[in-house]
Amino acid sequence: MKRFIKWALWLIFALAVVATFVYLWSKGQEPEKRYDVVTVTMGDSISKNLILAGSIKPRDEVAIKPQIAGIISELLVEPGDEVAVGDVIAKLRVIPDMQQVNSAESNVEQARINADRLRSIYKRNEELHTKGLLATEEYERSRADLANADLQYRSAVEALQITKSGVSQRYSKESSTLIRATIAGKVLSIPVKVGSSVIQANTLNEGTTVATIAKMTDLIFEGKADETEVGKLRVGLPMKLTIGAMPELKLSATVEYISPQGVDVSGSTRFEVRGKLEGLSAEVIAQLRAGFSANADITIERADKVMTLPEACIIYRGDSTFVQLVKTEEPLETEERHIRIGLSDGNRVEIKSGLKKGDKVRGNEVWNSK
């Protein structure tokens, strides 16, 4: 009996050892690989797009500057107001330069003295001419000299008025103290306040901007393209714009300008790209604001009604491309087939040759969870 129990224990131990080795061997075997089978389709459309970040801007934005230096005495418009050409935007109060005032007053006095002298000569010549003692030619010359002297006197008086107040009585409506709009459009900004000192533009400085005006009916998209991308762009390509502040609004535009010269931005050369917005309704124009950030989706290549496969099915080897053409599915048997591909959108790729519609190729591996 003891001998039987002993042999039974040894048998159980041997079976346990065998079972352990069988288990470990089975665990060490690789699971059978399984793959998706993808059918080649026909009639798909593929487009290759380029995304540019930029902003919406008015094509014509004009900075209004004063014609003379002075202090803003009154502002007649606010940002958002619509103005026409010639509308008064602001009024200036001139602070006269005392040296210029003294000079202008001296000119007035000199012109008055000269006019009084010629007036006395004219009156004397008039009496002599009446009595027949002076030639007509001499009389008319004195009259012309007096008229010229009176004109110089009036001009000197007006110059003094302009020096003191920036305006003369004769040209008060066209006064340089009235800052007017030079284009029709919407007032975008007024960077000055009543009491601000302003100066006119000259060779030494660009002058003080009193207001910026733009035509909001003519808008453009302005963005920057990297040097690796700009070569793919050309004038006339369609653009689809998405506005950051209004993601539900989709706008259409067309590339109209690509800068011939790049600008270095943080070590990368960027080229300016502009697109003209099209089909803007009055309602949309009223919603848009200058400076809105936007993304432009530009279709740089497109292929319609072509044969396609998922990008994952393609095997790249050097400059050649291949697929695993399925011969049988159960069990899966494939053969390598050389193909020629075309346009790719990163998800699907155009098949130009090597396959036909309905062919099946091996796709991604399906991982077995066992």
Stockholm file with secondary structure:
# STOCKHOLM 1.0

chainA/1-370         MKRFIKWALWLIFALAVVATFVYLWSKGQEPEKRYDVVTVTMGDSISKNLILAGSIKPRDEVAIKPQIAGIISELLVEPGDEVAVGDVIAKLRVIPDMQQVNSAESNVEQARINADRLRSIYKRNEELHTKGLLATEEYERSRADLANADLQYRSAVEALQITKSGVSQRYSKESSTLIRATIAGKVLSIPVKVGSSVIQANTLNEGTTVATIAKMTDLIFEGKADETEVGKLRVGLPMKLTIGAMPELKLSATVEYISPQGVDVSGSTRFEVRGKLEGLSAEVIAQLRAGFSANADITIERADKVMTLPEACIIYRGDSTFVQLVKTEEPLETEERHIRIGLSDGNRVEIKSGLKKGDKVRGNEVWNSK
#=GR chainA/1-370 SS CHHHHHHHHHHHHHHHHHHHHHHHHHHHSCCCCEEEEEECEEEEEEEEEEEEEEEEEESCEEEECCSSCEEEEEECCCTTCEECTTCEEEEEECCCCHHHHHHHHHHHHHHHHHHHHHHHHHHHHHHHHHTTCSCHHHHHHHHHHHHHHHHHHHHHHHHHHHHHHSCCSTTSTTCTTEEECSSCEEEEECCCCTTCEECCCCSSCCCCCCEEEECTTSEEEEEEEEHHHHTTCCTTCEEEEEESSCTTCEEEEEEEEECSSCEEETTEEEEEEEEEEESCCHHHHHHCCTTCEEEEEEEEEEEEEEEEEEGGGCEEETTEEEEEEEEETTTTEEEEEEEEEEEECSSEEEEEESCCTTCEEEEEEECCCC
#=GC SS_cons         CHHHHHHHHHHHHHHHHHHHHHHHHHHHSCCCCEEEEEECEEEEEEEEEEEEEEEEEESCEEEECCSSCEEEEEECCCTTCEECTTCEEEEEECCCCHHHHHHHHHHHHHHHHHHHHHHHHHHHHHHHHHTTCSCHHHHHHHHHHHHHHHHHHHHHHHHHHHHHHSCCSTTSTTCTTEEECSSCEEEEECCCCTTCEECCCCSSCCCCCCEEEECTTSEEEEEEEEHHHHTTCCTTCEEEEEESSCTTCEEEEEEEEECSSCEEETTEEEEEEEEEEESCCHHHHHHCCTTCEEEEEEEEEEEEEEEEEEGGGCEEETTEEEEEEEEETTTTEEEEEEEEEEEECSSEEEEEESCCTTCEEEEEEECCCC
//
